[in-house]
Amino acid sequence: MTRDEHAPFLENIPAYAIGALDADETAALASHLEGCASCRTELAEYRALGESLLTALPPRQPPAALRKRLQSRLLGAQKTKRLTFNWSFSQLATGIALVVLLAMSFYSITQMRSLQLEQARLNRQIRTGQTVMSMLSYPATERLAINSESVVGSLLLDRERNIVALIVWNMPQLDETKTYQIWLINPQDERVSAGIFRPEDDRVYTTYIVFPEQSVTDFVGVGVTIEPAGGSDQPTGERVFKVDF
Ligand SMILES: [Zn+2]
């Protein structure tokens, strides 16, 4: 069969795929499809296109002839029978159900992720709290006052177990571009970074525990500055407080 002999059948395939052909045209195309693999492929593609609308394929324009035919059929269908309506309604219902399912799975995944993050945050809070309690009850722990213009609190220093803990009240929340950074200060007045932290949104006090790589006895003080998010190699920003051991 030549290309030209195919043409009228090919043009009818989109309409056939959605049941919009006349009975005569349907019968003619159906018998042509039995013997023509390339038209069957075309039909399969159109059906797949319908199913894949949910997965966002780039839109394809229907042929102008099909559009006209559909428009006139839709107008006609309002006055006559509801056959087409029933068929489209089940398709529509399936489509809506799929969209709802997709939205629900997306929502569940998002929910699960945020629950995991929340759980990790609470675990951190509990561990920090337990460390602070153990330090407070440990006889050798020194408690030093943090008392600057902007914040108050305590610095717990455990030279034997090599732990430093900060408990600071009313530490202002920072915007996303900034972080607090803690520095250990040595006798030569040099600063060694001991980590970055942000205040918890739901608490009026901020706790931060440092387990220094070097012995804390090598240092003579602790300072906290405001640095760009991610922290700096050396202090560059405003000092929040400084405590001498
Ligand atoms: Zn064909």
Residues whose N, C-alpha, C, O or C-beta is under 5 A from the ligand:
A	BS01	ZN	H6 F9 C36 C39
